[in-house]
Each structure stands twice: as C-alpha cells, then as structure tokens.
Amino acid sequence: MTTKELAERLELKGLTRMFEKPVSGVYISDMVSDVIANAKAGNVLVTLQVHNNVIAAANLVDVSAIVITRGRTLPTEAISLAERAEIPVFTTSMDSWQVATRLYEAGIR
C-alpha cells in the first residue's frame, strides 16, 4: 500500500502535499523518544502530538507518513518542516484506536 492509497482508504485529510511512498507498517505513539527508539522506516506514525519535534523524529526514522488523530492539526511551521522533509501528514477525527483498527483491516501491521 502507498500513502496515497492509505489516505483514500481511511478518508484522511491532507495537511501537506501528497508525497507517495510505500507503507510497510504502523507505529503508534505520543512520545517522541519512543518514536525515535522504536518506529521503523516505512511505518505510518499515528500520533496525537502536533509540534515540530514530531516531524523531526519522523524524519530521523524515515517514516512514510504521519496521521494525527482527534482532528488536531499542525502549526504552519511544522507543516513547512514536513513538506521540506517530504513527509505527508494527514489528520482525522478518529482516535488512535480507530485508526489502528482501520489500518489492521487494510492489512497494515
């Protein structure tokens, strides 16, 4: 699955331009240090956090995309950072559990 297919399947709203990348898994965490230590390249990061450090951690790990839950959005500066790093960022009104369930149903583990 690609980030574009993921966005369509989960009906995610894009906060950045679409950068189509392959998705190989998912990591769910709201702690930046946990993301850095445990997320894998190609994962979709599902989080509630909306600050610049989330983008920095995602870039360091080389995640495929970020999904921000509960309808939250990023500040303009963080959106700019994500665009420069070519990380697609999406938002959804779903909570992390609902996103995890939908990802599982889509075959993303």
C-alpha positions as a Markdown table, in Angstrom:
| # | Residue | x | y | z |
|---|---|---|---|---|
| 1 | Met | 0.0 | 0.0 | 0.0 |
| 2 | Thr | 1.1 | 3.6 | -0.6 |
| 3 | Thr | 0.5 | 6.7 | 1.4 |
| 4 | Lys | -2.0 | 7.8 | -1.3 |
| 5 | Glu | -3.9 | 4.6 | -1.1 |
| 6 | Leu | -3.9 | 4.8 | 2.7 |
| 7 | Ala | -5.3 | 8.4 | 2.7 |
| 8 | Glu | -8.1 | 7.3 | 0.3 |
| 9 | Arg | -9.0 | 4.2 | 2.2 |
| 10 | Leu | -9.1 | 5.8 | 5.6 |
| 11 | Glu | -10.6 | 9.1 | 4.3 |
| 12 | Leu | -7.7 | 11.2 | 5.7 |
| 13 | Lys | -7.4 | 14.9 | 5.2 |
| 14 | Gly | -4.0 | 16.0 | 4.0 |
| 15 | Leu | -2.2 | 18.8 | 5.8 |
| 16 | Thr | 0.8 | 18.7 | 3.4 |
| 17 | Arg | 1.2 | 17.9 | -0.3 |
| 18 | Met | 1.0 | 14.3 | -1.1 |
| 19 | Phe | 4.3 | 12.5 | -1.2 |
| 20 | Glu | 3.5 | 9.0 | -2.4 |
| 21 | Lys | 5.6 | 6.4 | -0.5 |
| 22 | Pro | 5.3 | 2.7 | 0.2 |
| 23 | Val | 3.8 | 1.9 | 3.6 |
| 24 | Ser | 5.3 | -1.2 | 5.3 |
| 25 | Gly | 3.9 | -1.0 | 8.8 |
| 26 | Val | 2.5 | 1.2 | 11.6 |
| 27 | Tyr | 3.8 | 2.7 | 14.8 |
| 28 | Ile | 1.5 | 4.4 | 17.3 |
| 29 | Ser | 3.0 | 6.6 | 20.0 |
| 30 | Asp | 2.6 | 10.0 | 21.5 |
| 31 | Met | 6.2 | 10.1 | 22.9 |
| 32 | Val | 8.9 | 11.5 | 20.6 |
| 33 | Ser | 11.6 | 9.5 | 22.3 |
| 34 | Asp | 9.6 | 6.3 | 21.8 |
| 35 | Val | 9.2 | 7.0 | 18.1 |
| 36 | Ile | 12.9 | 7.6 | 17.7 |
| 37 | Ala | 13.7 | 4.4 | 19.5 |
| 38 | Asn | 11.1 | 2.0 | 18.1 |
| 39 | Ala | 9.5 | 3.2 | 14.8 |
| 40 | Lys | 10.8 | 1.7 | 11.6 |
| 41 | Ala | 11.5 | 3.2 | 8.2 |
| 42 | Gly | 8.4 | 2.9 | 6.1 |
| 43 | Asn | 6.0 | 2.9 | 9.1 |
| 44 | Val | 3.0 | 5.2 | 9.3 |
| 45 | Leu | 3.2 | 7.1 | 12.5 |
| 46 | Val | -0.1 | 7.6 | 14.3 |
| 47 | Thr | 0.0 | 10.2 | 17.0 |
| 48 | Leu | -1.9 | 12.9 | 18.9 |
| 49 | Gln | 1.2 | 15.2 | 19.1 |
| 50 | Val | 1.2 | 18.4 | 17.0 |
| 51 | His | 4.6 | 20.1 | 17.3 |
| 52 | Asn | 7.9 | 20.4 | 15.4 |
| 53 | Asn | 9.6 | 17.6 | 17.3 |
| 54 | Val | 7.1 | 15.0 | 15.8 |
| 55 | Ile | 8.3 | 16.0 | 12.4 |
| 56 | Ala | 11.9 | 15.8 | 13.4 |
| 57 | Ala | 11.5 | 12.4 | 14.9 |
| 58 | Ala | 9.5 | 11.1 | 11.9 |
| 59 | Asn | 12.2 | 12.4 | 9.5 |
| 60 | Leu | 15.0 | 10.8 | 11.6 |
| 61 | Val | 13.3 | 7.4 | 11.5 |
| 62 | Asp | 12.2 | 7.9 | 7.8 |
| 63 | Val | 8.5 | 7.1 | 8.3 |
| 64 | Ser | 6.3 | 7.1 | 5.3 |
| 65 | Ala | 3.6 | 9.3 | 6.7 |
| 66 | Ile | 2.1 | 10.8 | 9.9 |
| 67 | Val | -1.5 | 10.5 | 10.8 |
| 68 | Ile | -2.7 | 13.0 | 13.5 |
| 69 | Thr | -5.8 | 11.9 | 15.4 |
| 70 | Arg | -8.8 | 13.5 | 17.0 |
| 71 | Gly | -9.0 | 16.3 | 14.4 |
| 72 | Arg | -5.9 | 18.0 | 15.5 |
| 73 | Thr | -3.7 | 20.0 | 13.0 |
| 74 | Leu | -0.1 | 21.1 | 12.8 |
| 75 | Pro | 1.1 | 24.7 | 13.2 |
| 76 | Thr | 2.2 | 26.3 | 10.0 |
| 77 | Glu | 5.9 | 25.9 | 10.9 |
| 78 | Ala | 5.6 | 22.2 | 11.4 |
| 79 | Ile | 3.7 | 21.8 | 8.1 |
| 80 | Ser | 6.6 | 23.6 | 6.4 |
| 81 | Leu | 9.1 | 21.2 | 8.1 |
| 82 | Ala | 7.1 | 18.2 | 6.9 |
| 83 | Glu | 7.0 | 19.5 | 3.4 |
| 84 | Arg | 10.7 | 20.1 | 3.3 |
| 85 | Ala | 11.3 | 16.5 | 4.6 |
| 86 | Glu | 8.7 | 15.2 | 2.1 |
| 87 | Ile | 6.7 | 13.6 | 4.8 |
| 88 | Pro | 2.9 | 13.5 | 4.0 |
| 89 | Val | 0.9 | 14.5 | 7.1 |
| 90 | Phe | -2.8 | 13.7 | 7.5 |
| 91 | Thr | -5.4 | 14.4 | 10.1 |
| 92 | Thr | -8.5 | 12.5 | 11.0 |
| 93 | Ser | -11.3 | 12.9 | 13.5 |
| 94 | Met | -10.8 | 9.3 | 14.5 |
| 95 | Asp | -8.9 | 8.5 | 17.7 |
| 96 | Ser | -5.7 | 6.3 | 17.6 |
| 97 | Trp | -7.6 | 3.1 | 18.4 |
| 98 | Gln | -10.0 | 3.7 | 15.5 |
| 99 | Val | -7.1 | 4.4 | 13.1 |
| 100 | Ala | -5.3 | 1.3 | 14.3 |
| 101 | Thr | -8.4 | -0.8 | 13.7 |
| 102 | Arg | -8.8 | 0.6 | 10.1 |
| 103 | Leu | -5.1 | 0.1 | 9.4 |
| 104 | Tyr | -5.3 | -3.5 | 10.6 |
| 105 | Glu | -8.4 | -4.1 | 8.4 |
| 106 | Ala | -6.4 | -2.7 | 5.5 |
| 107 | Gly | -3.6 | -5.2 | 6.1 |
| 108 | Ile | -1.1 | -2.8 | 7.6 |
| 109 | Arg | 0.6 | -4.4 | 10.6 |
